[in-house]
């Protein structure tokens, strides 16, 4: 399962820093006709789902379990 963290230039954004699992990813036309991801649907740990542009997501580093 791919885990993603929401990032934004606006650190006061209500979703900033939330972590969730990737549910689906859309595709579209990129530069020179190459396919590139456009949007990602992510289900956060609290159960809410959100669709946002692929540039707003980063792979989440899981915290080490002790």
N, C-alpha and C positions, 0 to 999 in steps of 0.2 A: 504494500500500500504506500502510495506517495503522499508524504505529509508536506504541506505548504504553509508559509507564513505570509500574511498580508502586509505589504509595505506601501508607503506613500510619502511624498515630500511633506505632506501636512501631518505632523506627528500628533495633532489633536483629533485626527480622523477617528470616528468611533470603532472602526475595524482594525486600526493600526496595531500590529503585533499579534493579532489573533491567529491561532493555528488550527488547521483542519485537514481533512483527507480529500484528495482529488477524486471527484465523482465522474466528471466528463470533461472533454476538451474539444472545442470546435476547431475547424480548420478553414483556411481561406487562402486567397491568392497572395503570395508574398512578392518580393522583388523578383523580376525577370521570370514570373510564372511559377516560382517554387512554392510549394505548400508550406505554410507556417501557421502555428497556433494563433487563434484570434482571441477566444475567450475561454475561461476555465470556470467550471462549476465546482465549488468546494463546500463541503459540509463541515462546519466548525464543531469543536468539541462540545459546545453547548446545544447542538442540534439544529441551529439555524443554517440555512444554505444561502449562498450568494454567488452571483455570476459577475466576474470582473475581467478586464483585459489582462492578457498573459503577462504584461510588463509589471503588474502590481503584485506578482507572486514570487517568492523565493523559496527554495527548498529549506525546510525547517530542520535545524539540528536538534536531535532529540537529546534531552538532558540525561546525563549518565545516571543510571539507577544504582543506588548504593545499598 
